[in-house]
Amino acid sequence: MTTTTIRLPEDLKARVAAAAKRSGTTAHGFILEAISEKTQQAELRADFDAVAEQRYANIVSSGKTIPWNEMRKYLEARVAEKPAKRPTARKLAR
């Protein structure tokens, strides 16, 4: 484990201490958990963005996609646990 110094404004330091106390942990533990959560959030966002970029690249290269109204009907049926035929991607008219 390495040591990193974080300089906190007094008001933030007090807020962290109060939040840590309410959570039943130390300020150090609270800060570590916050950094871990923020890091995980950033990693998940980067993964999401990468998947979105790849899917968009596939749409651009193939010219095929599924109209939102068809996908929405399919998803609503799935959520309602009704049988639903998966929509097929196709080239859309411009």
N, CA and C atoms as an extended XYZ file, in Angstrom:
282
Properties=species:S:1:pos:R:3:atomname:S:1:resname:S:1:resid:I:1 pbc="F F F"
N         0.851       -1.171        0.000 N   MET     1
C         0.000        0.000        0.000 CA  MET     1
C         0.895        1.232        0.000 C   MET     1
N         0.491        2.219       -0.765 N   THR     2
C         1.249        3.464       -0.828 CA  THR     2
C         0.491        4.562       -0.088 C   THR     2
N         1.181        5.618        0.188 N   THR     3
C         0.584        6.762        0.874 CA  THR     3
C         0.412        7.897       -0.115 C   THR     3
N        -0.771        8.490       -0.084 N   THR     4
C        -1.070        9.657       -0.904 CA  THR     4
C        -1.651       10.725        0.012 C   THR     4
N        -1.209       11.920       -0.139 N   THR     5
C        -1.727       13.018        0.672 CA  THR     5
C        -2.822       13.728       -0.106 C   THR     5
N        -3.944       13.913        0.559 N   ILE     6
C        -5.060       14.645       -0.040 CA  ILE     6
C        -5.341       15.840        0.852 C   ILE     6
N        -5.266       17.009        0.296 N   ARG     7
C        -5.553       18.219        1.055 CA  ARG     7
C        -7.024       18.575        0.848 C   ARG     7
N        -7.759       18.560        1.935 N   LEU     8
C        -9.186       18.840        1.873 CA  LEU     8
C        -9.471       20.200        2.491 C   LEU     8
N       -10.365       20.967        1.871 N   PRO     9
C       -10.811       22.200        2.523 CA  PRO     9
C       -11.465       21.818        3.866 C   PRO     9
N       -11.376       22.689        4.841 N   GLU    10
C       -11.886       22.394        6.188 CA  GLU    10
C       -13.364       21.988        6.178 C   GLU    10
N       -14.171       22.685        5.367 N   ASP    11
C       -15.594       22.347        5.338 CA  ASP    11
C       -15.833       20.941        4.792 C   ASP    11
N       -15.081       20.539        3.772 N   LEU    12
C       -15.221       19.190        3.226 CA  LEU    12
C       -14.712       18.154        4.225 C   LEU    12
N       -13.639       18.452        4.884 N   LYS    13
C       -13.091       17.545        5.891 CA  LYS    13
C       -14.127       17.292        6.992 C   LYS    13
N       -14.818       18.351        7.419 N   ALA    14
C       -15.856       18.211        8.437 CA  ALA    14
C       -17.030       17.388        7.924 C   ALA    14
N       -17.411       17.615        6.678 N   ARG    15
C       -18.511       16.841        6.079 CA  ARG    15
C       -18.154       15.365        5.972 C   ARG    15
N       -16.906       15.078        5.557 N   VAL    16
C       -16.434       13.690        5.452 CA  VAL    16
C       -16.452       13.041        6.830 C   VAL    16
N       -15.958       13.743        7.829 N   ALA    17
C       -15.928       13.195        9.190 CA  ALA    17
C       -17.339       12.886        9.685 C   ALA    17
N       -18.263       13.781        9.433 N   ALA    18
C       -19.652       13.571        9.869 CA  ALA    18
C       -20.291       12.403        9.120 C   ALA    18
N       -20.073       12.341        7.813 N   ALA    19
C       -20.635       11.243        7.017 CA  ALA    19
C       -20.035        9.906        7.436 C   ALA    19
N       -18.738        9.897        7.708 N   ALA    20
C       -18.073        8.668        8.141 CA  ALA    20
C       -18.646        8.202        9.469 C   ALA    20
N       -18.847        9.144       10.379 N   LYS    21
C       -19.405        8.800       11.695 CA  LYS    21
C       -20.795        8.205       11.548 C   LYS    21
N       -21.631        8.817       10.709 N   ARG    22
C       -22.983        8.292       10.464 CA  ARG    22
C       -22.934        6.899        9.859 C   ARG    22
N       -21.908        6.652        9.024 N   SER    23
C       -21.753        5.350        8.363 CA  SER    23
C       -21.096        4.311        9.262 C   SER    23
N       -20.617        4.753       10.412 N   GLY    24
C       -19.967        3.826       11.327 CA  GLY    24
C       -18.576        3.416       10.886 C   GLY    24
N       -17.891        4.307       10.227 N   THR    25
C       -16.535        4.023        9.761 CA  THR    25
C       -15.631        5.217       10.072 C   THR    25
N       -14.377        5.086        9.731 N   THR    26
C       -13.446        6.195        9.914 CA  THR    26
C       -13.469        7.092        8.678 C   THR    26
N       -12.931        8.295        8.830 N   ALA    27
C       -12.825        9.185        7.675 CA  ALA    27
C       -11.950        8.547        6.608 C   ALA    27
N       -10.868        7.895        7.032 N   HIS    28
C        -9.981        7.212        6.088 CA  HIS    28
C       -10.745        6.139        5.304 C   HIS    28
N       -11.486        5.295        6.012 N   GLY    29
C       -12.267        4.244        5.354 CA  GLY    29
C       -13.321        4.816        4.428 C   GLY    29
N       -13.947        5.904        4.872 N   PHE    30
C       -14.975        6.553        4.069 CA  PHE    30
C       -14.389        7.087        2.763 C   PHE    30
N       -13.233        7.729        2.861 N   ILE    31
C       -12.569        8.280        1.680 CA  ILE    31
C       -12.143        7.160        0.732 C   ILE    31
N       -11.590        6.067        1.291 N   LEU    32
C       -11.195        4.939        0.432 CA  LEU    32
C       -12.391        4.363       -0.316 C   LEU    32
N       -13.501        4.210        0.394 N   GLU    33
C       -14.705        3.675       -0.247 CA  GLU    33
C       -15.209        4.626       -1.331 C   GLU    33
N       -15.174        5.922       -1.063 N   ALA    34
C       -15.629        6.904       -2.046 CA  ALA    34
C       -14.757        6.868       -3.294 C   ALA    34
N       -13.447        6.781       -3.094 N   ILE    35
C       -12.535        6.713       -4.245 CA  ILE    35
C       -12.766        5.433       -5.031 C   ILE    35
N       -12.971        4.330       -4.325 N   SER    36
C       -13.226        3.050       -4.989 CA  SER    36
C       -14.517        3.105       -5.811 C   SER    36
N       -15.579        3.655       -5.216 N   GLU    37
C       -16.858        3.764       -5.926 CA  GLU    37
C       -16.737        4.658       -7.155 C   GLU    37
N       -16.054        5.780       -7.016 N   LYS    38
C       -15.896        6.704       -8.139 CA  LYS    38
C       -15.067        6.064       -9.254 C   LYS    38
N       -14.031        5.315       -8.864 N   THR    39
C       -13.195        4.629       -9.850 CA  THR    39
C       -14.005        3.573      -10.596 C   THR    39
N       -14.794        2.797       -9.855 N   GLN    40
C       -15.628        1.773      -10.496 CA  GLN    40
C       -16.636        2.424      -11.443 C   GLN    40
N       -17.227        3.526      -11.017 N   GLN    41
C       -18.182        4.246      -11.864 CA  GLN    41
C       -17.516        4.711      -13.158 C   GLN    41
N       -16.314        5.244      -13.073 N   ALA    42
C       -15.596        5.697      -14.264 CA  ALA    42
C       -15.247        4.529      -15.175 C   ALA    42
N       -14.862        3.397      -14.589 N   GLU    43
C       -14.541        2.213      -15.400 CA  GLU    43
C       -15.783        1.679      -16.104 C   GLU    43
N       -16.904        1.630      -15.384 N   LEU    44
C       -18.154        1.163      -16.000 CA  LEU    44
C       -18.585        2.100      -17.119 C   LEU    44
N       -18.411        3.400      -16.909 N   ARG    45
C       -18.776        4.370      -17.942 CA  ARG    45
C       -17.905        4.198      -19.185 C   ARG    45
N       -16.603        3.965      -18.967 N   ALA    46
C       -15.689        3.749      -20.099 CA  ALA    46
C       -16.075        2.484      -20.853 C   ALA    46
N       -16.432        1.422      -20.136 N   ASP    47
C       -16.882        0.188      -20.789 CA  ASP    47
C       -18.159        0.422      -21.585 C   ASP    47
N       -19.109        1.156      -20.988 N   PHE    48
C       -20.364        1.481      -21.659 CA  PHE    48
C       -20.100        2.262      -22.943 C   PHE    48
N       -19.230        3.272      -22.840 N   ASP    49
C       -18.902        4.081      -24.013 CA  ASP    49
C       -18.246        3.241      -25.108 C   ASP    49
N       -17.370        2.319      -24.722 N   ALA    50
C       -16.702        1.463      -25.706 CA  ALA    50
C       -17.708        0.569      -26.428 C   ALA    50
N       -18.653        0.002      -25.676 N   VAL    51
C       -19.688       -0.839      -26.290 CA  VAL    51
C       -20.558       -0.001      -27.221 C   VAL    51
N       -20.944        1.190      -26.779 N   ALA    52
C       -21.771        2.067      -27.611 CA  ALA    52
C       -21.052        2.450      -28.901 C   ALA    52
N       -19.770        2.780      -28.804 N   GLU    53
C       -18.989        3.130      -29.997 CA  GLU    53
C       -18.897        1.953      -30.958 C   GLU    53
N       -18.688        0.747      -30.418 N   GLN    54
C       -18.591       -0.443      -31.271 CA  GLN    54
C       -19.925       -0.720      -31.957 C   GLN    54
N       -21.000       -0.592      -31.221 N   ARG    55
C       -22.325       -0.825      -31.815 CA  ARG    55
C       -22.637        0.216      -32.885 C   ARG    55
N       -22.270        1.460      -32.630 N   TYR    56
C       -22.497        2.501      -33.635 CA  TYR    56
C       -21.653        2.237      -34.876 C   TYR    56
N       -20.418        1.804      -34.673 N   ALA    57
C       -19.551        1.466      -35.814 CA  ALA    57
C       -20.171        0.334      -36.630 C   ALA    57
N       -20.786       -0.641      -35.958 N   ASN    58
C       -21.450       -1.739      -36.675 CA  ASN    58
C       -22.635       -1.226      -37.494 C   ASN    58
N       -23.383       -0.292      -36.931 N   ILE    59
C       -24.516        0.281      -37.664 CA  ILE    59
C       -24.017        1.033      -38.889 C   ILE    59
N       -22.974        1.831      -38.711 N   VAL    60
C       -22.429        2.612      -39.826 CA  VAL    60
C       -21.896        1.687      -40.910 C   VAL    60
N       -21.175        0.636      -40.526 N   SER    61
C       -20.571       -0.245      -41.538 CA  SER    61
C       -21.601       -1.121      -42.232 C   SER    61
N       -22.628       -1.566      -41.516 N   SER    62
C       -23.621       -2.452      -42.136 CA  SER    62
C       -24.805       -1.690      -42.703 C   SER    62
N       -25.074       -0.517      -42.130 N   GLY    63
C       -26.255        0.240      -42.536 CA  GLY    63
C       -27.537       -0.328      -41.959 C   GLY    63
N       -27.399       -1.329      -41.075 N   LYS    64
C       -28.580       -1.988      -40.519 CA  LYS    64
C       -28.794       -1.595      -39.065 C   LYS    64
N       -30.070       -1.459      -38.728 N   THR    65
C       -30.450       -1.162      -37.346 CA  THR    65
C       -31.891       -1.593      -37.139 C   THR    65
N       -32.391       -1.426      -35.941 N   ILE    66
C       -33.774       -1.765      -35.614 CA  ILE    66
C       -34.478       -0.474      -35.220 C   ILE    66
N       -35.617       -0.178      -35.848 N   PRO    67
C       -36.351        1.033      -35.473 CA  PRO    67
C       -36.745        0.987      -33.992 C   PRO    67
N       -36.686        2.134      -33.334 N   TRP    68
C       -36.952        2.187      -31.901 CA  TRP    68
C       -38.349        1.678      -31.566 C   TRP    68
N       -39.370        1.998      -32.364 N   ASN    69
C       -40.725        1.558      -32.026 CA  ASN    69
C       -40.814        0.027      -31.989 C   ASN    69
N       -40.096       -0.661      -32.871 N   GLU    70
C       -40.087       -2.122      -32.865 CA  GLU    70
C       -39.333       -2.664      -31.648 C   GLU    70
N       -38.194       -2.067      -31.363 N   MET    71
C       -37.408       -2.520      -30.218 CA  MET    71
C       -38.160       -2.264      -28.919 C   MET    71
N       -38.839       -1.126      -28.838 N   ARG    72
C       -39.585       -0.807      -27.621 CA  ARG    72
C       -40.701       -1.811      -27.384 C   ARG    72
N       -41.448       -2.154      -28.434 N   LYS    73
C       -42.519       -3.152      -28.298 CA  LYS    73
C       -41.948       -4.487      -27.824 C   LYS    73
N       -40.816       -4.871      -28.395 N   TYR    74
C       -40.157       -6.118      -28.007 CA  TYR    74
C       -39.752       -6.076      -26.532 C   TYR    74
N       -39.115       -5.000      -26.120 N   LEU    75
C       -38.658       -4.883      -24.729 CA  LEU    75
C       -39.825       -4.829      -23.744 C   LEU    75
N       -40.876       -4.128      -24.113 N   GLU    76
C       -42.055       -4.065      -23.238 CA  GLU    76
C       -42.688       -5.437      -23.081 C   GLU    76
N       -42.745       -6.216      -24.155 N   ALA    77
C       -43.287       -7.571      -24.073 CA  ALA    77
C       -42.407       -8.441      -23.184 C   ALA    77
N       -41.101       -8.313      -23.327 N   ARG    78
C       -40.177       -9.100      -22.497 CA  ARG    78
C       -40.343       -8.773      -21.020 C   ARG    78
N       -40.449       -7.474      -20.704 N   VAL    79
C       -40.609       -7.058      -19.310 CA  VAL    79
C       -41.918       -7.605      -18.748 C   VAL    79
N       -42.954       -7.644      -19.575 N   ALA    80
C       -44.258       -8.163      -19.157 CA  ALA    80
C       -44.301       -9.692      -19.195 C   ALA    80
N       -43.166      -10.323      -19.524 N   GLU    81
C       -43.044      -11.779      -19.613 CA  GLU    81
C       -44.030      -12.378      -20.608 C   GLU    81
N       -44.253      -11.657      -21.708 N   LYS    82
C       -45.081      -12.136      -22.801 CA  LYS    82
C       -44.167      -12.653      -23.898 C   LYS    82
N       -44.634      -13.604      -24.692 N   PRO    83
C       -43.793      -14.066      -25.801 CA  PRO    83
C       -43.562      -12.927      -26.791 C   PRO    83
N       -42.348      -12.842      -27.277 N   ALA    84
C       -42.021      -11.752      -28.205 CA  ALA    84
C       -40.973      -12.236      -29.187 C   ALA    84
N       -41.209      -11.936      -30.469 N   LYS    85
C       -40.230      -12.263      -31.494 CA  LYS    85
C       -39.203      -11.139      -31.546 C   LYS    85
N       -37.945      -11.538      -31.492 N   ARG    86
C       -36.858      -10.543      -31.519 CA  ARG    86
C       -36.851       -9.833      -32.869 C   ARG    86
N       -36.832       -8.503      -32.880 N   PRO    87
C       -36.807       -7.777      -34.156 CA  PRO    87
C       -35.511       -8.039      -34.911 C   PRO    87
N       -35.586       -7.977      -36.217 N   THR    88
C       -34.420       -8.203      -37.074 CA  THR    88
C       -33.875       -6.874      -37.562 C   THR    88
N       -32.579       -6.743      -37.497 N   ALA    89
C       -31.938       -5.522      -38.018 CA  ALA    89
C       -32.070       -5.485      -39.524 C   ALA    89
N       -32.296       -4.300      -40.057 N   ARG    90
C       -32.401       -4.132      -41.498 CA  ARG    90
C       -31.960       -2.732      -41.889 C   ARG    90
N       -31.668       -2.573      -43.162 N   LYS    91
C       -31.298       -1.249      -43.653 CA  LYS    91
C       -32.539       -0.375      -43.635 C   LYS    91
N       -32.390        0.791      -43.101 N   LEU    92
C       -33.507        1.711      -43.013 CA  LEU    92
C       -33.479        2.690      -44.171 C   LEU    92
N       -34.660        3.077      -44.615 N   ALA    93
C       -34.761        4.087      -45.665 CA  ALA    93
C       -34.354        5.428      -45.082 C   ALA    93
N       -33.686        6.239      -45.887 N   ARG    94
C       -33.272        7.564      -45.401 CA  ARG    94
C       -34.221        8.613      -45.840 C   ARG    94
